[in-house]
Amino acid sequence: MNTAVVALGKIGLPLAVQFAEAGNQVVGVDVNPRQVEAINAAREPFPGEAQLAEKLTELVPTGRLRATTEYAEAIPQADTVVLVVPLFVDEETSEPDFGWMDDATRSLAEHLTPGTTVVYETTLPVGTLRDRFTPMIEEISGLQESKDFFMVFSPERVLTGRVFADLRRYPKLIGAIGEEGTRRAREFYESVLTFDARPDLPRENGVWDLGSPEAAELAKLAETTYRDVNIALANEFALFAQDNGIDVYKVIEASNSQPYSHIHQPGIAVGGHCIPVYPRLYLSTDPHAETVRTARALNASVPGRLVQRAEELLGSLSGLRAVVLGASYRAGVKETAFSGVFPVVAELEERGAQVSVQDPFYTDEELSGYGWAAWHQGDPADLVIVQTNHPEYREFAPADVPGVRLLIDGRDITDADAWQGTPRLVLGDGSTSTHRAAAED
């Protein structure tokens, strides 16, 4: 089977590798020539994806996987085209920005040949496949859906860093416009994926047909929006506990011992390509979803609330030296998509603090590219804010930051014993020394 993958990023490239490893002849298309060059040289173009480097080394020399910048080299010969182009959200309006996806769809349509199955794996607002991209392809190609080509939505459900494991673990959801598209999508994914046994699932792990593109679109938005709403609830509990001398982590542990409670962990920020973005995609088609809107607003407010608490405890932050630990949005990855580092730095600078940033995954030059001064262990500072739960920060102590007057741990990762004698505020732990001191004041 000939397969084309459009966009060879952190999801698209592992998918292309997976399809090639299953025996398909795969051509990937990407607009970045350096990305294409690296792949064709069997070099890993980005770090951190388990098994990717080894699989590229095995597959590229066989000719089963290659990359190009030209749609004309990939699309006409493909039996199946899988599109994983990023969809962005406008920072000001929170509306989806379809720019890159529209461009990719037009280029795909210009070279589409009869008999092709077209699968969109990029997370989309409900109705987008049927109402936006199908008419666009029909108009440009002159072909008719369900007669000449077949449109399917099948959301990616993997996490960067563990894509190959997640492809085995989670059911592959599909939703096609027509019956023939459903048959083709099922046949394709059953041929390229193997699934772990999951006795915890209500039915056998594998390819699950949801009956329509809209149902598959909503399933992906629902599973990620649920997490954002749950984290918001945990953050709300954490903020209340912090002001009332309660350790919210003990509360959550106790609550979750009951099988119907599944409270997530609180945190200073919700980052990444998924959780802070997909609720906005949902809201773009359901303006009445007040629970989702309120949760998103609450999560976005936490960085400002913690910086404000620092100001309450230290007085004016103007001129103080503040260090933000962690640029990545989560531990173990080199990725700043919607990372909490941006609002934390902005809140500190707005209050006049002199801000620097440290992250074990980023060089000084890379941090400088974001406009941040780099902090080094041993440099003095007045305030430290833990933004990312990198394991390296577990060992941080006051001796690493001469002159530190306050630690705000937004991830509950630092060692309380190591910070004895130095004010330490952990989001959601009202029993910390700063709470007691504030209560006495």
Buried (B, 14 or more C-beta within 10 A) or exposed (E): BBBBBBBBBBBBBBBBBBBBBBEBBBBBBBBBEEBBEBBBEBEBBBEBBBBBBEBBEBBBEEEBBBBBBEBEBBBEBBBBBBBBBBBEBEEEEBEBBBEBBBEBBBBBBEBBBEEBBBBBBBBBBBEBBBEBBBEBBBEBBEBEBBEBBBBBBBBBBBBBBBBBBBBEBBBBBBBBBBEEBBBBBBBBBEEBBEBEEBEEEEEEBBBBBBEBBBBBBBBBBEBBBBBBBBBBBBBBBBBBBBEEEBBBBEBBEEBEEEEEEEBBBBBBBBBBBBBBBBBBBBBBBBEEBEEBBEBBEBBBBBBBBBBBBBBEBBEEBEEBBBBBBBBBBBBBBBBBBBBBBBBBBBBBBEBBBBBBBBBBBBEBEBBEEBEBEBBEEEBEBBBBBBBBBBEBBEEBBBEBBEEBBBBBBBBBBBBBEBBEEBBBBBBBBBBBBBBEEBEEE
